[in-house]
Amino acid sequence: MNLSVPQEYFKAGKIASKVCEEMAKKTSIGDRVFDICNKVEGMIKNLGGEPAFPCNVGINSVSAHYTAEIDDESTIRNGDVVKIDLGVHINGYIIDTAFTLSFNPDYDLMVKAAKDVLYEAISMVREGVRVGEIGKVIENGASKRGFKVISNLSGHLLQQYKIHGGVSIPNVWVANTPSLKANEVYAIEPFLTTLDGSGVVVDDARRNIYALIGRKRTGDKNLDFLVDQIWNRFKTLPFTARWLIDIFDKKEIKMLLDKLVQVKILHAYPVLVEASKKVVAQFEHTLIPTESGVIVLT
């Protein structure tokens, strides 16, 4: 098959799959979120990739954008439902994937439903399919299994150094949406919650993932040095304070990052939580539509 897709995607996909497989086996009750994030990111590097964003660990109603703080002491407890969302890039070509582990039998069916709905969505992927039709399959699949989708989270087009490349793949039916294009790379990621949940996420006060959105000079020696370091290390990809404690101590780095957010050089991603604090499950794969079907990279 003559695919005009950079080979880096296939290599990054293999790395991401391997890391998911290992972490699904090794993660257990009592593990610190800090250690999970470091393990995931370290494994990605050891296998020849770079983290495309800080490893996200979402426990229960925390749905997205939570990574370990520098001195994070939170742990997985008995009864938790844990989402691990990770990204791998090689030369900026990004793979995005996620899975959920249930340490609570009450949610095993919901976790299974999230996975099954993802595979139902993937089975209909090919060039020309409208993304709203994928959302319809996800929404209907969740509903018939007795669950609700998170309607304001979605999958997305992936482009070099861009995790969200301008096309969203909704988890609900939407009219008049764009069509999937052959040889482009997309992530599909259903998020499910219980029927008594709100079915939407809201911003939490916490923000511990950042991305560079500008490179203007501030005139402050430390701030300008930090911006150069961020650009050299991560370009415009998301990062976290944990990744910068080799150049500033933990108090200083947090203060400098906050200043860069204030002057609009950095964007800080809010932690996203299910609006009525209900448990959320998520699965995600990265894939390439073709004329005749789909290639799943993860």
Secondary structure, 3 states (H helix, E strand, C coil): CCCCCCHHHHHHHHHHHHHHHHHHHHCCCCCEHHHHHHHHHHHHHHCCCEEEEEEEEEECCEEECCCCCCCCCCECCCCCEEEEEEEEEECCEEEEEEEEEECCHHHHHHHHHHHHHHHHHHHCCCCCCEHHHHHHHHHHHHHHCCEEECCCCEEEEEECCECCCCCEEECCCCCCCCECCCCCEEEECCEEEECCCCCCEEEEEEEEEEEECCCCCCCCHHHHHHHHHHHHHHCCCCECHHHHCCCCCHHHHHHHHHHHHHCCCEEEEEEEEECCCCCEEECEEEEEECCCCEEECC
